[in-house]
Amino acid sequence: QEQFVESGGGLVQPGGSLRLSCAASGITFSSYVMSWYRQAPGKERELVAGISTTGDNTNYASSVKGRFTISRDNTKNTVYLQMNSPKPEDTAVYYCRALGSRGDWWGQGIQVTVST
């Protein structure tokens, strides 16, 4: 059974740092493109960052480029999102997503609040 467990969210001050993790099980993790999405209240879900199966290629939303870093560890079946210098507008529920030829799965989401 596929399962995705997100962790690391919470309250962070503007200019601080936070690292989200998404641990996958029940899939051949290294075969899946992994992404982080977010959804703020009253807004549509948007792509934050994506990473290829090997980790060689990444892409970012323009709003987070230079501040956030996506990475993955295929030996731990985990994808990460390092959030540096977060801004209040980064406040949202963050979701990991696994996309591959055998399926498309989402994590349950984790709240990130950027505030003083």
C-alpha positions as CSV (number, residue, x, y, z in Angstrom):
1,Q,0.0,0.0,0.0
2,E,1.3,3.4,-1.0
3,Q,2.0,5.8,1.8
4,F,3.5,9.2,2.0
5,V,4.3,10.8,5.4
6,E,5.2,14.5,5.5
7,S,6.9,16.0,8.4
8,G,8.8,19.1,9.4
9,G,6.1,21.7,9.1
10,G,5.0,24.2,11.6
11,L,5.6,27.9,12.5
12,V,8.7,29.7,11.3
13,Q,9.6,33.3,11.5
14,P,10.3,35.3,8.3
15,G,13.9,34.9,7.3
16,G,14.3,31.7,9.2
17,S,14.5,28.2,7.8
18,L,12.5,25.0,7.8
19,R,13.0,21.6,6.1
20,L,10.1,19.5,5.0
21,S,10.4,15.8,4.5
22,C,8.2,13.3,2.7
23,A,8.9,9.6,3.3
24,A,7.4,7.2,0.8
25,S,6.6,3.5,1.1
26,G,4.8,1.0,-1.0
27,I,6.3,2.3,-4.3
28,T,9.6,2.0,-6.2
29,F,10.6,5.4,-5.1
30,S,13.5,5.8,-7.5
31,S,11.1,5.4,-10.4
32,Y,9.0,8.4,-9.5
33,V,9.4,12.1,-10.2
34,M,8.8,13.9,-6.9
35,S,7.3,17.3,-6.4
36,W,6.2,19.7,-3.7
37,Y,3.0,21.6,-4.1
38,R,1.3,24.1,-1.9
39,Q,-2.2,25.5,-1.4
40,A,-2.9,28.7,0.5
41,P,-6.4,29.6,1.8
42,G,-8.6,30.7,-1.1
43,K,-6.0,29.9,-3.7
44,E,-5.4,27.1,-6.1
45,R,-2.8,24.4,-5.5
46,E,0.5,25.4,-7.1
47,L,3.7,23.7,-8.0
48,V,6.6,24.7,-5.7
49,A,9.4,22.5,-6.9
50,G,10.1,19.2,-8.7
51,I,13.0,16.8,-9.0
52,S,13.8,14.0,-11.5
53,T,14.1,10.4,-10.5
54,T,17.8,10.6,-10.2
55,G,17.9,14.0,-8.6
56,D,19.9,15.5,-11.5
57,N,17.2,17.9,-12.6
58,T,15.1,20.2,-10.6
59,N,12.7,23.0,-11.3
60,Y,11.2,25.7,-9.2
61,A,8.4,28.2,-9.1
62,S,9.7,31.7,-9.8
63,S,8.4,32.8,-6.4
64,V,10.7,30.4,-4.5
65,K,13.7,30.1,-6.8
66,G,16.9,31.0,-4.9
67,R,15.2,30.4,-1.5
68,F,13.9,26.8,-1.6
69,T,15.8,23.7,-2.5
70,I,14.3,20.3,-3.4
71,S,16.4,17.2,-2.9
72,R,15.9,13.5,-2.6
73,D,17.6,10.5,-1.1
74,N,16.6,7.3,-3.0
75,T,18.2,5.1,-0.3
76,K,15.8,6.5,2.2
77,N,12.8,6.9,-0.1
78,T,12.5,10.5,1.0
79,V,12.2,13.8,-0.7
80,Y,13.0,17.1,1.1
81,L,12.2,20.8,0.7
82,Q,14.7,23.1,2.3
83,M,12.9,26.4,2.9
84,N,15.3,29.3,3.5
85,S,14.3,32.9,4.1
86,P,10.6,32.1,4.0
87,K,8.1,34.9,3.6
88,P,4.6,35.3,5.0
89,E,3.3,34.6,1.5
90,D,4.8,31.1,1.7
91,T,2.2,30.2,4.3
92,A,0.2,27.3,3.0
93,V,-0.4,23.6,3.3
94,Y,2.4,21.8,1.5
95,Y,1.9,18.5,-0.3
96,C,4.4,16.0,-1.8
97,R,3.5,14.2,-5.0
98,A,4.8,11.1,-6.6
99,L,4.3,10.8,-10.4
100,G,5.3,7.8,-12.4
101,S,4.1,5.3,-15.0
102,R,2.3,3.3,-12.4
103,G,0.5,6.0,-10.5
104,D,0.1,9.5,-9.2
105,W,0.0,9.9,-5.4
106,W,-0.2,12.7,-3.0
107,G,0.7,13.1,0.6
108,Q,-1.8,14.3,3.2
109,G,-0.4,17.8,3.4
110,I,1.4,19.6,6.2
111,Q,0.9,23.2,7.4
112,V,3.6,25.7,7.1
113,T,3.0,29.1,8.7
114,V,5.5,32.0,8.3
115,S,4.8,34.6,10.9
116,T,6.3,36.6,13.7
